[in-house]
Amino acid sequence: MFAKRLNDLAERKRLIVLEAGLHRSLVELECASLHVRLNSAGTSIRAGSLWLIAGGAVAGLLATRPGGGLAHWVPTALSAWRWVQRLK
C-alpha cells in the first residue's frame, strides 16, 4: 500500500515537472513573439509619433469632457480616418 502510494506520488511529480517545462517553453515562445511585435509596432509608432501624440492629447481632452465627449466624436474621427486612408 505504501509503495503504491509512493509510486503514484513520484509519477505525479514527474507529470507536474513535465507540465512546468511545457508551460515554461510556451511562455518563452510568447515572449519572443511579443518582442517581435513590439519592435515592429515601435517602428511604425516612431514614423507617425507626432500624429500619435496629438491624437492622444485630443482623445484625452475629449474623454474628460462631461456628457461623453469622446464617444460623441468617435464616429467622426473614424470617418475622417477612412477619408485620409482613401487619399493615400
C-alpha positions as CSV (number, residue, x, y, z in Angstrom):
1,M,0.0,0.0,0.0
2,F,2.7,2.4,1.0
3,A,4.9,1.6,-2.1
4,K,1.9,2.1,-4.4
5,R,1.2,5.5,-2.9
6,L,4.9,6.4,-3.2
7,N,4.9,5.4,-6.8
8,D,1.8,7.4,-7.5
9,L,3.3,10.4,-5.9
10,A,6.5,10.0,-7.9
11,E,4.6,9.6,-11.1
12,R,2.5,12.7,-10.3
13,K,5.7,14.7,-9.6
14,R,7.2,13.7,-12.9
15,L,4.0,14.8,-14.7
16,I,4.0,18.2,-12.9
17,V,7.6,18.7,-13.8
18,L,6.9,17.9,-17.4
19,E,3.9,20.3,-17.5
20,A,6.0,23.0,-15.9
21,G,8.6,22.6,-18.6
22,L,5.9,22.8,-21.3
23,H,4.4,25.9,-19.8
24,R,7.9,27.5,-19.5
25,S,8.5,26.8,-23.2
26,L,5.2,28.3,-24.1
27,V,5.9,31.5,-22.1
28,E,9.3,31.8,-23.7
29,L,7.7,31.4,-27.2
30,E,5.1,34.0,-26.4
31,C,7.7,36.4,-25.0
32,A,9.7,36.1,-28.2
33,S,6.6,36.7,-30.3
34,L,5.7,39.7,-28.3
35,H,9.2,41.1,-28.6
36,V,9.0,40.9,-32.4
37,R,5.5,42.5,-32.4
38,L,6.7,45.3,-30.1
39,N,9.7,46.0,-32.3
40,S,7.6,46.3,-35.4
41,A,5.0,48.5,-33.6
42,G,7.8,50.7,-32.3
43,T,9.0,51.3,-35.8
44,S,5.5,52.3,-37.0
45,I,4.9,54.5,-34.0
46,R,8.2,56.3,-34.5
47,A,7.2,57.0,-38.1
48,G,4.0,58.8,-37.0
49,S,4.8,59.8,-33.5
50,L,3.7,63.4,-33.9
51,W,0.3,62.3,-35.0
52,L,0.1,59.8,-32.3
53,I,1.0,62.4,-29.6
54,A,-1.5,64.9,-31.0
55,G,-4.2,62.3,-31.3
56,G,-3.7,61.1,-27.8
57,A,-3.9,64.6,-26.4
58,V,-7.1,65.3,-28.3
59,A,-8.6,61.9,-27.2
60,G,-7.6,62.7,-23.6
61,L,-9.3,66.1,-23.7
62,L,-12.4,64.7,-25.2
63,A,-12.6,61.9,-22.7
64,T,-12.6,64.3,-19.8
65,R,-15.5,66.3,-21.1
66,P,-18.8,65.8,-19.3
67,G,-21.5,64.1,-21.4
68,G,-19.4,61.5,-23.1
69,G,-17.3,63.9,-25.3
70,L,-15.1,61.1,-26.7
71,A,-18.0,58.8,-27.5
72,H,-19.6,61.6,-29.4
73,W,-16.5,62.2,-31.6
74,V,-15.5,58.6,-32.3
75,P,-17.7,58.2,-35.4
76,T,-16.5,61.5,-36.8
77,A,-12.9,60.5,-36.2
78,L,-13.3,57.1,-37.8
79,S,-14.9,58.7,-40.9
80,A,-12.0,61.2,-41.1
81,W,-9.5,58.4,-40.8
82,R,-11.2,56.4,-43.6
83,W,-11.2,59.6,-45.8
84,V,-7.5,60.1,-45.1
85,Q,-6.7,56.5,-46.0
86,R,-8.6,56.8,-49.3
87,L,-6.4,59.8,-50.2
88,K,-3.2,57.8,-49.8
